[in-house]
């Protein structure tokens, strides 16, 4: 029998409501007992790692006869020592940056505020615990009502200044449509996210540069974005030397120079200008997903555990992206990210064991939050047949960026790493 009360098996001392509380507390015709049974009978047949829930269909999963994936089999607990040493090195760098940023500009730091639990909690920590002058910045693209409620509540509660930039929706409709019809090999989530995110990251950099704000601090959790793009800090040469305009958009001939100009390009600025650093503090601080979900509610920054859940606060178009990738690959593209957090003890296995099945079910059935699949396909004028992969993957940065990054990023010295 399903327990729809509080799940006591969360990591640490945090407790979050059982995920099905959100779906069955109020009767809804789309999710009756028969459908709940279907969720578990159908999705139990989709094998995943018994330890971290990594789907069998995910690249590199390679489940053995005991149902354990290759990453779990190869996981070395001693690697945690080196990971912790690296985290501490990053934390030391972050603390120095937070001290040095004071009084350099009109604000000490800028935080991209999406309305998710992490960005909300980050603003709280920076203002309340560190006493920094924080400018919250939101790029209003496809932000859902739950996220907007979280943003307004947090901004009012913390009394921070908040800038909202709302770009042309015609451009974003054209962009999303073209990208979904011309996905790269890693699918819809990667294709959209790694063009979409650079737009609001670039907006944040632009505002920070113009206002002489020394730090942009993002609420990325560990594993976000992909390590090849950023780990703790965006490579500094990626900010100061690289035009972020996606070459495939330029080559398509379908986007105007004005639209392509929306992407970050440091060459538009005068030589010698000082660009901000762009850091992810949750890559340096200790991170516990459940603890943050609990704290933002306790602090009154978000009204409920439901609104703190990433399932409810994420961008609505994500439902269409998940739908496309579920149909193409047979697994949810976010599953590997959460599996890694579970493997490292940073996310609640029982929560995601159930919520993952429910999310996949409502996405493929296009019901409840999954209705955003239909809404966005109608908005973009797309059918299932239009969602297709047409091109290979590409690296985010040129080789010289990665070479410099390896030299300057906080790291564990070889002797210390060997001892770990």
C-alpha angles and dihedrals in degrees: 000000000000117000108218097179128085116324107228095190097082121131117266115350096316120117124194128180117269106267095240089061086079093055107035104033089085117040112246124180093224095059110046127151093272091055092046089054089049091053093057098038093048101039095041085065088062099083121225136169113288090218107042104008094241105163117245089232093060114105111264095013095120097171114209128217089279093055095251120137125230095249089056093045091051095041110121114201088207087065085070088069092058091042090052091048089051091048090052091050089053091046090053090052091047094051090052091049092050091052094045096049096067117114098358096114143000087288132024095224144356122225122197100227113204099165094251121128095255099053091043092051091045092057089050094051094046096048103033103031099031100029094227127159100246127195111198114209127193127186103206102221117137094330109166128226094258092053091047091051089051092048095050093045094048095045091050094044095048095035094222126156112257131198121195122196117193112190126197111293090206089065093048092048090053091045097049092045094051094045095049090050091047105038122172121238095274093061141239101317093052094041095052098034095053093051097034096047094050088057095059091035087054091047089054092049091049094052093044092049093049093048094042092241107164099207137043108193118194129198094229112149121219108293093029119139109013112278091242088065102038141350111181092323136035106244106266094226089052087062099040102035113022131084104220095203106127107244092216091061092050092047093050092068090215099105127072124234088250092056093045087050089067090080122088114269118169091195088077089070129079117265114269096027114146114237123203124252114247111214138174106216094191087065086062105033122066107271130210115168095200093047092054092048088053097045098050089056094044090050091051092240092121122029101226145004087252092059089047092056114102088222090068103031100048125105110285092229088065088078090062091046092051090047092054093048094044089054093045103040105018096237139073110266092220093056096087090053093052091042090059091050090049091048090053094045094249098116135041112259096199092051093053094039088067102027092050091058093046093048093050091046097051090042095055092040091046092226134136105350087357088071085084086076091066094039094053094043089054092046091051095040093236136144130199089264091059093060102090146140112240107159143040126258123265135202118258098228139029118258094257090061093054091046093053092042091057090055101046106031117103108265146166113261114247095248092051091045091050091052089053 
